[in-house]
Amino acid sequence: MSVITGNGYPKQYPKRYGVKYTWKSLEEVPLNSRTEKKLYQEKLLGRNIMKTLTEAKRQIEDYLERE
């Protein structure tokens, strides 16, 4: 929560106002292999996009730090 002060404040506001984007079905998207589709279904389908991209970024950074 962020806190804003001044003119009748402090008031607390959530960092996000309930906007949520999730990964959708791949039924119409061409993929190179069935494995790609299976992994998408297992790892991404229905999950929060920002959360999964943040996790992926962290994993990539961890990998690059080890090299």
URGIRA-V453990 format. One record per residue. SS is DSSP state (h for helix, s for strand, l for the rest). PSI is psi in degrees with one decimal (* if undefined). Layout:
# URGIRA-V453990
ss:SS psi:PSI
ss:SS psi:PSI
This chain:
# URGIRA-V453990
ss:l psi:137.6
ss:s psi:148.5
ss:s psi:128.8
ss:s psi:136.5
ss:l psi:160.9
ss:l psi:148.8
ss:l psi:63.5
ss:l psi:5.5
ss:l psi:166.1
ss:l psi:141.5
ss:s psi:150.1
ss:s psi:139.1
ss:s psi:142.2
ss:l psi:151.0
ss:l psi:-33.5
ss:l psi:144.4
ss:l psi:40.1
ss:l psi:4.1
ss:l psi:127.7
ss:l psi:127.4
ss:l psi:133.1
ss:s psi:156.3
ss:s psi:137.8
ss:l psi:174.1
ss:l psi:150.2
ss:l psi:17.8
ss:l psi:-36.1
ss:l psi:-2.4
ss:l psi:124.5
ss:l psi:132.3
ss:l psi:161.7
ss:l psi:-26.0
ss:l psi:162.9
ss:h psi:-30.3
ss:h psi:-41.9
ss:h psi:-45.2
ss:h psi:-43.2
ss:h psi:-45.9
ss:h psi:-39.0
ss:h psi:-47.6
ss:h psi:-40.7
ss:h psi:-40.2
ss:h psi:-27.4
ss:l psi:-39.1
ss:s psi:121.6
ss:l psi:-6.7
ss:l psi:160.7
ss:s psi:125.6
ss:h psi:-48.0
ss:h psi:-40.7
ss:h psi:-44.7
ss:h psi:-36.8
ss:h psi:-37.1
ss:h psi:-42.8
ss:h psi:-42.5
ss:h psi:-42.0
ss:h psi:-44.9
ss:h psi:-42.9
ss:h psi:-39.9
ss:h psi:-44.4
ss:h psi:-43.3
ss:h psi:-43.8
ss:h psi:-46.5
ss:h psi:-31.6
ss:h psi:-29.0
ss:h psi:-22.6
ss:l psi:*
